[in-house]
Amino acid sequence: MSRAAHKTLIFALFALCAGFAVAPISFSQDSTRVMRIGAGPTGTTDFPFGGLVANAISNPPGSRDCERGGNCGVPGLIAVAQTTPDVADNLRAIAKGDMELGLSQGDIAAWAYQGIAAFADQPPLTNLRVLARLYPENVHLIVKQDSPIKAIADLKGKRVAMGPENGGTAATAKLILSAYGVKWSGVQMKYMDYAAMAKAFADGAIDAAFMVQGAPTLAVEDIAQRTPVRLVPIAGPVAEKLAQVFPFYSKGVIPAGTYAGQAAVETIDVSAVLVSRDTMDPDLAYGIARAIWHERNIPLFQAGHPRGKLMDRGQAARALGLPIQTGADRYYVQNGLMDPAAVVPPPAKLPGKVPAKAEGNVTNPKRS
């Protein structure tokens, strides 16, 4: 490796720890590439998972070959996970070319691609592509232990933290409110980052908070350390209908004991996805998909976070709401994980109606 390339490698690894932005770099001499992964804010599940993905797909020059017990990532690739404000910001950065990869929620990625819901006031981000569906995230609805709030309907008139404004949690929470017949105008929506929620609960500034994260997540644990809280179920016929209508939702359970003193709670799960831009080199996309699902890397995900045990290669390329990255689709087809006919899918509208700025029926497309 040249001296310049060596310096770049040191800087990239330093940036991984410090959260600094790293410019996209490519060396023709030894095919070294540095790619940034938007991993969300600290305290969330996406943040450590971004580091796990970076470790899995990286294979710096000079590394031992996978077949000889070395790294099973993409030869010459150095992936750098960095903190970002929100998963929705990851999508906007990728679409503009300011970042190469990012973690996001499946619903937010699909809405951004189609220019609906939270993205209805801007052009569709049609250059987004999915490399892999990774693991299920859980919709958390958090209230104080002694709160009278027992169900979604009880949020009427309450002060509810929605995550950052124009962020992923806010968009998902608004859809859930509409699905359960709770008008947005009837809720005092408070926009704040996850770190601010703990103080807001402790100060009595909010009555409830939505959070979309794979359990367990440090952000919820931080809240619980300051204020006794519990989780409100998101269940019943409405939850079942949401899971039927939208491809990225499914019924889920946050197991008992995930957080101290917490009973098992039914909820809605949403897929966590790894997103890229349509300009990615197909061979690189193939290598990334192969690395993520390599039999030697799966144990690393499983040991790195409890959500890693829920990764399912059979679901990696299914029901995403936006196209699979060219090159990654070749990997999935070769391994029987994707229908060859779906490699170049036609533009499709999501079933159901997703509210953008007002309430609407989100589970029955035949009704207004």
MIDO-770570 format. One record per residue (C-alpha): chain; y, z negated, x negated; residue number from 1. Coordinates in steps of 0.1 Angstrom, whole numbers, padded with zeros to 4 digits. Layout:
! residues N
(rec "A",(Y,Z,X),NUM)
...
This chain:
! residues 368
(rec "A",(0000,0000,0000),1)
(rec "A",(0035,0008,-0013),2)
(rec "A",(0060,-0020,-0021),3)
(rec "A",(0081,-0009,0009),4)
(rec "A",(0051,-0011,0032),5)
(rec "A",(0041,-0045,0018),6)
(rec "A",(0076,-0058,0025),7)
(rec "A",(0074,-0045,0060),8)
(rec "A",(0041,-0062,0066),9)
(rec "A",(0055,-0095,0055),10)
(rec "A",(0085,-0091,0077),11)
(rec "A",(0064,-0082,0107),12)
(rec "A",(0042,-0112,0103),13)
(rec "A",(0072,-0134,0099),14)
(rec "A",(0087,-0119,0131),15)
(rec "A",(0054,-0128,0149),16)
(rec "A",(0061,-0165,0143),17)
(rec "A",(0099,-0164,0147),18)
(rec "A",(0100,-0142,0178),19)
(rec "A",(0123,-0116,0161),20)
(rec "A",(0125,-0080,0173),21)
(rec "A",(0108,-0055,0149),22)
(rec "A",(0118,-0019,0148),23)
(rec "A",(0090,0007,0154),24)
(rec "A",(0078,0018,0120),25)
(rec "A",(0054,0045,0108),26)
(rec "A",(0044,0053,0073),27)
(rec "A",(0030,0087,0065),28)
(rec "A",(0016,0076,0032),29)
(rec "A",(-0009,0052,0045),30)
(rec "A",(-0006,0056,0083),31)
(rec "A",(0007,0020,0087),32)
(rec "A",(0023,0013,0121),33)
(rec "A",(0040,-0017,0135),34)
(rec "A",(0041,-0021,0173),35)
(rec "A",(0058,-0048,0194),36)
(rec "A",(0041,-0065,0224),37)
(rec "A",(0064,-0081,0250),38)
(rec "A",(0046,-0114,0256),39)
(rec "A",(0069,-0131,0280),40)
(rec "A",(0086,-0165,0276),41)
(rec "A",(0071,-0194,0258),42)
(rec "A",(0052,-0219,0280),43)
(rec "A",(0036,-0191,0300),44)
(rec "A",(0000,-0178,0298),45)
(rec "A",(0012,-0143,0288),46)
(rec "A",(0028,-0157,0256),47)
(rec "A",(-0004,-0169,0239),48)
(rec "A",(-0023,-0139,0254),49)
(rec "A",(0001,-0115,0238),50)
(rec "A",(-0008,-0131,0205),51)
(rec "A",(-0045,-0127,0212),52)
(rec "A",(-0040,-0090,0221),53)
(rec "A",(-0020,-0085,0189),54)
(rec "A",(-0048,-0100,0168),55)
(rec "A",(-0075,-0080,0186),56)
(rec "A",(-0059,-0046,0182),57)
(rec "A",(-0044,-0051,0147),58)
(rec "A",(-0062,-0039,0115),59)
(rec "A",(-0037,-0038,0086),60)
(rec "A",(-0043,-0015,0057),61)
(rec "A",(-0068,-0030,0032),62)
(rec "A",(-0087,-0049,0059),63)
(rec "A",(-0125,-0050,0058),64)
(rec "A",(-0141,-0025,0082),65)
(rec "A",(-0153,-0037,0115),66)
(rec "A",(-0188,-0026,0107),67)
(rec "A",(-0188,-0048,0076),68)
(rec "A",(-0176,-0079,0095),69)
(rec "A",(-0139,-0073,0093),70)
(rec "A",(-0112,-0068,0120),71)
(rec "A",(-0122,-0045,0148),72)
(rec "A",(-0087,-0034,0157),73)
(rec "A",(-0070,0000,0152),74)
(rec "A",(-0070,0010,0115),75)
(rec "A",(-0035,0008,0100),76)
(rec "A",(-0020,-0009,0131),77)
(rec "A",(0000,-0041,0129),78)
(rec "A",(0008,-0055,0164),79)
(rec "A",(0035,-0081,0167),80)
(rec "A",(0038,-0103,0198),81)
(rec "A",(0073,-0115,0206),82)
(rec "A",(0089,-0136,0233),83)
(rec "A",(0107,-0118,0261),84)
(rec "A",(0126,-0132,0291),85)
(rec "A",(0102,-0119,0318),86)
(rec "A",(0074,-0095,0325),87)
(rec "A",(0097,-0072,0345),88)
(rec "A",(0120,-0070,0314),89)
(rec "A",(0089,-0059,0294),90)
(rec "A",(0085,-0029,0317),91)
(rec "A",(0122,-0019,0315),92)
(rec "A",(0121,-0021,0277),93)
(rec "A",(0089,0000,0275),94)
(rec "A",(0103,0026,0298),95)
(rec "A",(0134,0029,0276),96)
(rec "A",(0114,0030,0244),97)
(rec "A",(0127,-0003,0231),98)
(rec "A",(0092,-0018,0230),99)
(rec "A",(0058,-0002,0226),100)
(rec "A",(0035,-0025,0246),101)
(rec "A",(0039,-0054,0270),102)
(rec "A",(0021,-0077,0294),103)
(rec "A",(0031,-0076,0330),104)
(rec "A",(0018,-0084,0365),105)
(rec "A",(-0001,-0056,0382),106)
(rec "A",(0021,-0056,0413),107)
(rec "A",(0053,-0055,0393),108)
(rec "A",(0041,-0026,0372),109)
(rec "A",(0030,-0006,0402),110)
(rec "A",(0064,-0012,0420),111)
(rec "A",(0083,-0003,0389),112)
(rec "A",(0063,0029,0385),113)
(rec "A",(0070,0039,0422),114)
(rec "A",(0106,0026,0424),115)
(rec "A",(0100,0002,0453),116)
(rec "A",(0104,-0035,0461),117)
(rec "A",(0123,-0052,0433),118)
(rec "A",(0128,-0018,0416),119)
(rec "A",(0141,0000,0447),120)
(rec "A",(0177,0002,0435),121)
(rec "A",(0168,0021,0403),122)
(rec "A",(0150,0053,0394),123)
(rec "A",(0112,0049,0393),124)
(rec "A",(0098,0041,0358),125)
(rec "A",(0073,0070,0360),126)
(rec "A",(0067,0070,0323),127)
(rec "A",(0048,0037,0324),128)
(rec "A",(0011,0037,0319),129)
(rec "A",(-0017,0010,0318),130)
(rec "A",(-0040,0004,0289),131)
(rec "A",(-0061,-0023,0305),132)
(rec "A",(-0063,-0047,0333),133)
(rec "A",(-0069,-0080,0315),134)
(rec "A",(-0073,-0111,0336),135)
(rec "A",(-0063,-0126,0369),136)
(rec "A",(-0031,-0146,0372),137)
(rec "A",(-0026,-0172,0399),138)
(rec "A",(0004,-0176,0422),139)
(rec "A",(0014,-0212,0419),140)
(rec "A",(0035,-0229,0447),141)
(rec "A",(0045,-0262,0433),142)
(rec "A",(0060,-0292,0452),143)
(rec "A",(0065,-0329,0446),144)
(rec "A",(0035,-0351,0453),145)
(rec "A",(0051,-0367,0483),146)
(rec "A",(0067,-0335,0497),147)
(rec "A",(0063,-0327,0534),148)
(rec "A",(0057,-0290,0524),149)
(rec "A",(0020,-0282,0532),150)
(rec "A",(0021,-0245,0537),151)
(rec "A",(0043,-0214,0531),152)
(rec "A",(0059,-0217,0565),153)
(rec "A",(0073,-0251,0555),154)
(rec "A",(0096,-0235,0529),155)
(rec "A",(0121,-0226,0557),156)
(rec "A",(0154,-0242,0548),157)
(rec "A",(0141,-0255,0515),158)
(rec "A",(0155,-0250,0479),159)
(rec "A",(0129,-0229,0462),160)
(rec "A",(0128,-0219,0425),161)
(rec "A",(0119,-0182,0422),162)
(rec "A",(0118,-0177,0385),163)
(rec "A",(0145,-0155,0368),164)
(rec "A",(0165,-0132,0390),165)
(rec "A",(0150,-0097,0392),166)
(rec "A",(0119,-0111,0375),167)
(rec "A",(0082,-0107,0383),168)
(rec "A",(0077,-0141,0400),169)
(rec "A",(0107,-0135,0423),170)
(rec "A",(0094,-0102,0434),171)
(rec "A",(0059,-0115,0441),172)
(rec "A",(0073,-0146,0459),173)
(rec "A",(0095,-0125,0482),174)
(rec "A",(0066,-0104,0492),175)
(rec "A",(0045,-0135,0500),176)
(rec "A",(0073,-0150,0520),177)
(rec "A",(0076,-0119,0541),178)
(rec "A",(0038,-0117,0546),179)
(rec "A",(0038,-0152,0560),180)
(rec "A",(0068,-0145,0583),181)
(rec "A",(0094,-0165,0563),182)
(rec "A",(0128,-0147,0562),183)
(rec "A",(0144,-0146,0528),184)
(rec "A",(0177,-0156,0544),185)
(rec "A",(0160,-0188,0557),186)
(rec "A",(0151,-0200,0522),187)
(rec "A",(0176,-0213,0496),188)
(rec "A",(0164,-0192,0467),189)
(rec "A",(0172,-0207,0432),190)
(rec "A",(0168,-0183,0403),191)
(rec "A",(0159,-0200,0370),192)
(rec "A",(0136,-0197,0341),193)
(rec "A",(0104,-0217,0339),194)
(rec "A",(0118,-0242,0314),195)
(rec "A",(0146,-0251,0338),196)
(rec "A",(0122,-0258,0367),197)
(rec "A",(0109,-0290,0351),198)
(rec "A",(0145,-0305,0349),199)
(rec "A",(0153,-0292,0384),200)
(rec "A",(0123,-0310,0399),201)
(rec "A",(0131,-0342,0380),202)
(rec "A",(0167,-0341,0391),203)
(rec "A",(0158,-0334,0427),204)
(rec "A",(0176,-0300,0426),205)
(rec "A",(0147,-0281,0441),206)
(rec "A",(0120,-0287,0467),207)
(rec "A",(0095,-0262,0455),208)
(rec "A",(0089,-0235,0429),209)
(rec "A",(0069,-0203,0426),210)
(rec "A",(0053,-0194,0394),211)
(rec "A",(0029,-0165,0387),212)
(rec "A",(0008,-0174,0357),213)
(rec "A",(-0029,-0177,0347),214)
(rec "A",(-0039,-0213,0351),215)
(rec "A",(-0037,-0235,0331),216)
(rec "A",(-0002,-0228,0320),217)
(rec "A",(0020,-0250,0299),218)
(rec "A",(0050,-0244,0322),219)
(rec "A",(0033,-0262,0351),220)
(rec "A",(0020,-0290,0328),221)
(rec "A",(0056,-0296,0316),222)
(rec "A",(0067,-0300,0352),223)
(rec "A",(0038,-0324,0360),224)
(rec "A",(0046,-0345,0329),225)
(rec "A",(0081,-0353,0343),226)
(rec "A",(0074,-0353,0380),227)
(rec "A",(0042,-0360,0400),228)
(rec "A",(0035,-0326,0417),229)
(rec "A",(0008,-0308,0437),230)
(rec "A",(0000,-0272,0445),231)
(rec "A",(0004,-0258,0480),232)
(rec "A",(-0024,-0234,0491),233)
(rec "A",(-0017,-0197,0498),234)
(rec "A",(-0046,-0190,0520),235)
(rec "A",(-0058,-0179,0555),236)
(rec "A",(-0058,-0145,0572),237)
(rec "A",(-0026,-0135,0556),238)
(rec "A",(-0039,-0140,0521),239)
(rec "A",(-0070,-0121,0530),240)
(rec "A",(-0050,-0092,0544),241)
(rec "A",(-0028,-0090,0513),242)
(rec "A",(-0060,-0088,0491),243)
(rec "A",(-0073,-0060,0513),244)
(rec "A",(-0041,-0039,0515),245)
(rec "A",(-0028,-0041,0479),246)
(rec "A",(-0051,-0031,0450),247)
(rec "A",(-0037,-0056,0425),248)
(rec "A",(-0042,-0087,0447),249)
(rec "A",(-0073,-0107,0453),250)
(rec "A",(-0082,-0141,0468),251)
(rec "A",(-0084,-0168,0441),252)
(rec "A",(-0088,-0205,0435),253)
(rec "A",(-0071,-0228,0410),254)
(rec "A",(-0101,-0251,0402),255)
(rec "A",(-0099,-0288,0406),256)
(rec "A",(-0087,-0306,0375),257)
(rec "A",(-0068,-0276,0361),258)
(rec "A",(-0038,-0299,0362),259)
(rec "A",(-0040,-0337,0362),260)
(rec "A",(-0051,-0351,0395),261)
(rec "A",(-0051,-0317,0412),262)
(rec "A",(-0077,-0307,0438),263)
(rec "A",(-0090,-0272,0441),264)
(rec "A",(-0064,-0249,0457),265)
(rec "A",(-0068,-0215,0473),266)
(rec "A",(-0042,-0189,0462),267)
(rec "A",(-0035,-0152,0456),268)
(rec "A",(-0044,-0138,0423),269)
(rec "A",(-0026,-0108,0407),270)
(rec "A",(-0039,-0087,0378),271)
(rec "A",(-0023,-0091,0344),272)
(rec "A",(-0020,-0057,0327),273)
(rec "A",(-0012,-0043,0293),274)
(rec "A",(0014,-0016,0297),275)
(rec "A",(0026,0012,0274),276)
(rec "A",(0046,0044,0277),277)
(rec "A",(0033,0079,0284),278)
(rec "A",(0044,0092,0250),279)
(rec "A",(0018,0071,0232),280)
(rec "A",(-0006,0090,0209),281)
(rec "A",(-0039,0095,0228),282)
(rec "A",(-0060,0085,0198),283)
(rec "A",(-0040,0053,0194),284)
(rec "A",(-0044,0045,0231),285)
(rec "A",(-0082,0051,0228),286)
(rec "A",(-0083,0028,0198),287)
(rec "A",(-0064,0000,0215),288)
(rec "A",(-0086,0001,0246),289)
(rec "A",(-0117,0001,0224),290)
(rec "A",(-0104,-0028,0204),291)
(rec "A",(-0096,-0049,0234),292)
(rec "A",(-0130,-0045,0248),293)
(rec "A",(-0150,-0045,0216),294)
(rec "A",(-0179,-0069,0217),295)
(rec "A",(-0167,-0087,0186),296)
(rec "A",(-0132,-0093,0201),297)
(rec "A",(-0142,-0106,0235),298)
(rec "A",(-0152,-0140,0221),299)
(rec "A",(-0118,-0143,0205),300)
(rec "A",(-0101,-0139,0239),301)
(rec "A",(-0126,-0164,0254),302)
(rec "A",(-0119,-0190,0228),303)
(rec "A",(-0082,-0184,0227),304)
(rec "A",(-0074,-0192,0264),305)
(rec "A",(-0094,-0202,0295),306)
(rec "A",(-0082,-0169,0312),307)
(rec "A",(-0101,-0150,0284),308)
(rec "A",(-0134,-0161,0301),309)
(rec "A",(-0123,-0142,0332),310)
(rec "A",(-0117,-0108,0315),311)
(rec "A",(-0140,-0082,0330),312)
(rec "A",(-0144,-0049,0313),313)
(rec "A",(-0158,-0034,0345),314)
(rec "A",(-0124,-0040,0362),315)
(rec "A",(-0103,-0028,0332),316)
(rec "A",(-0094,0006,0347),317)
(rec "A",(-0097,-0001,0385),318)
(rec "A",(-0072,-0004,0413),319)
(rec "A",(-0040,-0005,0393),320)
(rec "A",(-0014,0014,0413),321)
(rec "A",(-0002,0035,0383),322)
(rec "A",(-0019,0059,0359),323)
(rec "A",(-0041,0049,0330),324)
(rec "A",(-0027,0058,0296),325)
(rec "A",(-0040,0091,0283),326)
(rec "A",(-0066,0084,0256),327)
(rec "A",(-0075,0050,0271),328)
(rec "A",(-0089,0069,0300),329)
(rec "A",(-0112,0087,0276),330)
(rec "A",(-0126,0054,0265),331)
(rec "A",(-0132,0042,0300),332)
(rec "A",(-0148,0075,0311),333)
(rec "A",(-0171,0075,0281),334)
(rec "A",(-0182,0040,0289),335)
(rec "A",(-0188,0046,0326),336)
(rec "A",(-0159,0024,0336),337)
(rec "A",(-0137,0051,0352),338)
(rec "A",(-0144,0081,0374),339)
(rec "A",(-0136,0113,0355),340)
(rec "A",(-0119,0126,0386),341)
(rec "A",(-0093,0098,0383),342)
(rec "A",(-0082,0108,0348),343)
(rec "A",(-0052,0127,0361),344)
(rec "A",(-0045,0109,0394),345)
(rec "A",(-0020,0125,0419),346)
(rec "A",(0012,0105,0426),347)
(rec "A",(0003,0080,0453),348)
(rec "A",(0021,0056,0475),349)
(rec "A",(0008,0021,0478),350)
(rec "A",(-0006,0011,0512),351)
(rec "A",(0013,-0014,0532),352)
(rec "A",(0051,-0018,0532),353)
(rec "A",(0067,-0037,0504),354)
(rec "A",(0101,-0052,0513),355)
(rec "A",(0129,-0044,0489),356)
(rec "A",(0161,-0061,0501),357)
(rec "A",(0151,-0074,0536),358)
(rec "A",(0121,-0087,0555),359)
(rec "A",(0094,-0064,0566),360)
(rec "A",(0058,-0062,0576),361)
(rec "A",(0039,-0060,0543),362)
(rec "A",(0003,-0059,0555),363)
(rec "A",(0002,-0034,0583),364)
(rec "A",(0016,0000,0574),365)
(rec "A",(0015,0011,0611),366)
(rec "A",(0041,-0015,0621),367)
(rec "A",(0078,-0016,0613),368)
